[in-house]
Amino acid sequence: MTSELERIKILEGKISHVIDYINKLMSENEKLKQQMRELKTERKKFEEKAKQASRLDESLQNYEKERELIKGKIEAIIGQIDQLGI
């Protein structure tokens, strides 16, 4: 009978360890889920920043083209003025 009680106590101890381990895993799982939510939020922010950077780069390229066009027109006007001898 003592042997059976000892075996039951051992089983109870093992079950207690399993429950503690499961609780630990559940806690870690919840932390990982929270980290995943945070990372998804960060990813969305970075994606939006990347889109914004792409739009800014496109605007910069357009301004560069306009600048070159204006520069060409100014040089043409200066050339015409030089031909007039003014």
JOJOWO-V784714 format. One line per field, one symbol per residue. psi: psi as a letter, one per 40 degrees, with the letter a starting at -180 (. if undefined). A space follows every 50 residues. Layout:
psi = ???
This chain:
psi = dddddddddddddddddddddddddddddddddddddddddddddddddd dddddddddddddddddddddddddddddddddef.
